[in-house]
């Protein structure tokens, strides 16, 4: 039976906060739908203190951003994007068009068709999350999306040069310095100056995630990517210092980022809790991480690997760092997770920034039914059919007619019957 040495915020409290977010987002989106650019500008000024002449960056603005970075900065961005692009290309190559004759004269197939336009949101209000530009823009371009626009909020009262350079190097067709609900609303709904897109992708805070949720249906979305979550699964092969570093490395994302330790070693659990307290005193982002740890942190001691897998699948965490004697046990047995990081030599930060897998991942237990952002999210698998001969049409039509009769669909039945009548003679010849 698992024991909870530390638990997080009460569910009812969290749901109350979610309800407040929902109402704010609903009001803002309604206003953007009605007033367009004017509403976008008002909310940008209200939330970000940002109201430039144009939210879209010019070629000169983009060139100026490059000048603010060192060559090492640019080379590092280039390296990270090369890793993301390479893995996305490998994934794209795995998606094959198919066409097969399933019955004599009946051909079925599917084509993998990229969506036409995508809006990529790159968080940047609290931290300039350069890596999110790689994950969304690069991947969309590898998928074959024709128009990719990218938006990020101002950082420190101005455009973030590193984010802009990353967006440009990734291949964004339009770049906007615009954040939050107003960015998501403008890209999804369209305004006088921003043409709407077919799909919105990218992580963000609770307001961004809720805006995507409310707009889903009008546009496609990648997934519900809310506050960062991390789960450390560990046994006595590692120490509390390493576990604490991995917990706090993700807790620093924001004050509502869950960080959970799941272990079968009570000694490791207690050592990790002590290490968390020590590291919080010296971590430069300790104030944010402290709030997340106090309100959302958990420490769970299980009796076995089997129980750890059961609990981990119930949590369905975004990031799962596995540091045990047998990491492959969890790879082979877990079913609900955004991404796995196997062994102490890797960690979530590698995946977040540079290793090549995508860091936009499901949160709030969405890992029960979806994986993370990948090249396939930008692609529609569209089927088609072709009947080659009168005989094939008659054969399928006779079955179809009888099945339509069972359902009472007279019009559907006639679609089949007219072909049976027309093609029967040809089929017999």
N, C-alpha and C positions, 0 to 999 in steps of 0.2 A: 504493500500500500504506500503510495507516494506521500511524502511529507513536505509541506510548504514552509520553509524557513523564513521566507519573505513573500508578501503578496502585493499586488498593485491596487490601483484605484477601483473603487466599487463601480460595478457596471452601470448602475442607475445614474451615478454622477456623470460618467462619460457620455451616456445617452442624452442627458440634459444639455451638455455642451454641444453635442451633434445637432440637436434640435435648433439651437441658436444659430449655428452655422448655416443650416438649411434655409432658415428664413431670410438671413442676410443675402445669401446667394440668389434666392428666388427674386428678391426685390431688385437687386442689381441687374440681373439678366433681363427682367421685364423692362427696366428703364433703358437698357442698351437696345433692346428690340424696338423700342418706341422712338428713342432720340438719337440712336446711332453714334456718330463721332462726338457729338456734344456730351453725351453721357459718358463715353469712354474717357474723354478729357477730364470731366468733373471727377470721376472716380480715381483716375491716375493722380490728380492733384490731391484728392482727399487721402488716399491710402499711401501713396508713394512720394508725395510732394514733388511731382514730376509733370511738367506741362511744356514740352519743347514745341518749337514751331511745327515740326513733323515727327511723328513717332517712328516713321520708317527712316532707316539710316541710308544716307547717300553713299556713293562710291568714295567720296572724299572722307566721310565719317569713318568708313571701314578702313581706308588707307591710314588714317590717323591712329586707329586702334593698333595696327601693326607696329607703328613707330613707338608705341608705349611699352612694347614687350621686348625682352632680350632675345637674342638668337637661340639661347638655351630654352627659353619658354616655348618658342615656336617649334623647335626641334622635338621637344617633349610632347607637345600637342600632336605633331605629325606622327610620332611613334605610336601614341595611344590610338590615333585614328586608323593607323595601318593595321593594328591588331583587331580592332572592331570590324574594320572593312573586310579583312581576311576571313574572319569567322563567319560574318554575314554572307560572304560570297560562297563559302562552303555550304552554309545552310540553304542558300538560294539554289545551288546546284543540285541539292537533294530533292527539290520540288520539280517533279517531272510532269509534263503534259502527257496525257494518255489517250489512245484511241484503239478500240478493240471491237472485233465482230463477235458479239456475244451470242447471237443466233444466226443462222443462215440469212443474209440480207439485212441484218440489223446491226448498225454500228453505233456504239456509244463512246463518248469521250469527255474529257475535261481539259480546259485551258486554265493556266495560272495567270491571272490578269491583275497587274498592279492598279491600285486606286489612282485617280487622276490628280488629287491635290490633298496635301496634308499640312496641318499646322503643328509645329513642334514647340512645346513649352519647355523652357530651360529655367529652373528656379535660380534666383540670384539675389534675393532681398537680404537674407541673413548671411549666406556664403555665396560667392560667385561659382556656381556648380558647373564649371567648364565641361566636365565629363558628360553631362547630360546632352550637350550638343552633339558629341560623338555618337551617343547611343541612339538618338532619334534621327538626326539629319543624315548621318552616314548610312544608317540602316535603311531608311526610306529611299535614298538614292540607289543603293545596291538593289533594292526591290524593283526599281524602275519607275518610281513616282515622278511624274512630269513636273509638277509644281510643289515645291517644299518651302513653306514660309516658317520662320523661326522668331520667337519672341522671348525676351527675358526682361525682368524689371531692372531699374537702375540700381546700382550698388554704390553706397556712399554718396548718393546725390548726383551721380553721373553714370554714363554708359560704362559697363564693364568691358575694358578692352580685351581681356582674355576670352571672355565669352563670345564677343563679336568675332574675334579672329578664329576661334574654334568653329563657329557657325559658318563663316565664310570658307574656311578650309574644307569643311565637311560638304559644302556644295549648296547651301541654302540659296534660294532664288530671291527671297525678300527677307530682310532682317529688320525687326522692330524692337525698340526699347520700350517695352510695355509689359506690365506685370499683373499677376493676380486674376481675380474674376474678370476684370475688364479686358485682359488679354484673351482669355479663353472665350469670353462672350463675343469679342470683336472677330476673332478668327472663325468661330462656329456660325455666328449669325450674319456676319458681314456688316459693313458700314458704308458710308459714302466713299471712303478712301481705302478700305481693306476688303477685298473680295473674299467671300466665304470659302471655306475648304470642305472637303468631304469627310475628313477624319481629324481628330485631335489626339495627340500623344504626348507623353512626357509626365514626369512626376511633379509633385508640388505639395504645398501645405494643405490643410483641411479645406480651405476655401476653394482652392484649385481643384481638388479631388471632387468636392461636392458640385462645383460648376460642371465638370465633365459628366458626373452622374446625371444631373438634371438635363443636360443637353444630349445625352445618349438617345439615339433614335432619330433626332434631327441630323446628327452627324455620328459617324462611328467613333469609337474610342479604343485605345489599346487595352486598358484595364483600369481598375480602381486602384491607383497608386497613391495611398495616403501617407501618413507619418511612417517613417522608417521603423522596421521591426527587426530585431535580431535574436536568435536563439543559439546559445552555445550548448552543445552536447559534449560532455567531457567525462573522463574517468581519471583514475589516479596516475595515468601516464603523463599528465601535464600538471602544471602548478597554478596556484591562485593568481600569480602576477600576470601570466599570459591570458587567463580567462578574464580577468578584470580589464585588461587593456582592450580585449576584443569586445567586451560589453560596452565600455565607455566610448570606444571608437565609433560606435553607432548611436549611442545615447546622445552624443553631442549634436546630432542632427536637429533636435528640437525638444522642447519640454514635454511633448506627448509621444515620444518615441519609446516603445516597449523594448526592454532588454532583459532577457531571461536566461538563467543558467539552469540546465537540466543535467543532473549527474547521479551516479550511483555511489558516490563517495561523500559522506557527510563531512569528512575532514576537508576535502577539496571545497565543498560548499562554504564552510566557515572561513577557510583561508581566503577564498575569493571575495567574500563579503568584507573581510578585513582589508584586503588589497584595494577594493573599490574605494573604501574610505580614505586610504592613504593616497591613492592616485588622484582622487578628486581634489585634494588640497594643492596639487602641483599642476594639474591639467589646465592649460590656458582657457579652455572652453568649459571648465568645471562647473560654472554657474548653471549653464544650460543642462549639462549632463546630470548634475545633482538633482534638478527638478524632475527630469525624466526618470532617473533611478528611484527617487523617493516615491513618485506617483505611479509609475508603471513598471518598475523593476520587480522581478520575481526570482526566487531561488527555490528549486524543486529537487528533492532527493528521492529517487526511485530505487526499486530493489533489484532491477535487472535491465539488461538491454531490451528485452521484450517490452517491459513496461515503459521504458524510455521512448521506444518507437511509438507505442500507443499514445502517450502524452504528446509527443512531437506532432503526430498526425492530427490530433485534436487542436493543437495550437495553430497548425498550418501557417507557420511563420514565413515572412518574406525571405530572410537570410537565415541559413542554418549552417553554423560552423561546427564540424564534427572533429573532435580531438580525442580519439579513443584507441584502444589496442587494435580494433578492427573497424576502421571507418567504412569499409565496403559493406559491412553488415547493414549499416543505415542506408547506403546507396541502394542496396538490393531489397530492402524491406519497407522503407518509407515511401509514402505515396503523396503526401500533401506538403509541398514546400515551393518557394519561389526559386531559390537556387541553393545548391549544396556546395560547401567549401570543405574539402576532405583532407584532413591531416593538419598538424600544426604548422607546416611549412607554408600553407596558403592562408588567406584570410579574406574577410568581406571587403576590406579596403582595396585589395588587388582587383576584385571584380567590379567595384565601384568606379575605379579610375582607369585601368590600363590593360588588364590581362586579355580582354577580347570578348568575353561574354557580356550580355546586356545587363545594365543595372536597373532598368525600369521593370519592377517586379510586383506581383500581387501582394496586397496587404489586407488586413481585416478578414482573414480566412478565405479570401478569394482564391488562394492556392488550392482549395478543394476542387475547383472547376476550371482553372485556367493557369497556363504558364505565364512567363514574362514576355516583354516585348522582344520580338525577333523579326527577321525579314518576312516571315510568313504572315505576320499581322497586317502587313501592307498589301497583301495579295488576296484577291478573291479567286477561289477555285470554282470556275463556272462550267457547268456541264452542257453538253449538246448531244443531239441524237440525229441519226440519218438512217432512213429505211431505203434500201437500195433496189428492191424488187417488188412488183405487185404481189407476188406470193407471200413475201414477208409481211406486207401490209395487211393482207387478208388474215393471215395466221394470228398476228398480234391483235388485229381488229376484232376477231371473233371472241377472243378472251376478254378484251376490253369491254365489249358490248355486254357480255354476261355480268361482268363485275360492276359495271355502271348500273345495271338493272337491280342488283342487290342493294345498291345505295339509293336508288330512286332518282338518279341524275339523268333525266331524259335527254337534255341537251348534250351532255357528255356522250351518252349512248349513241346519239345520232352522228356525232363526229366520227365514231368508229364505224357505224353501220353504213354511212354513205361511201366510205372507202371499201368496205366489204362488197357492196353492190357494184361499185365502179370497177374494182380491180379483180373480181372473181373470175371473170371470163379470161382475162389476160393471164391470171395465175394458172388457169387450167390448161392453157395452150402449151 
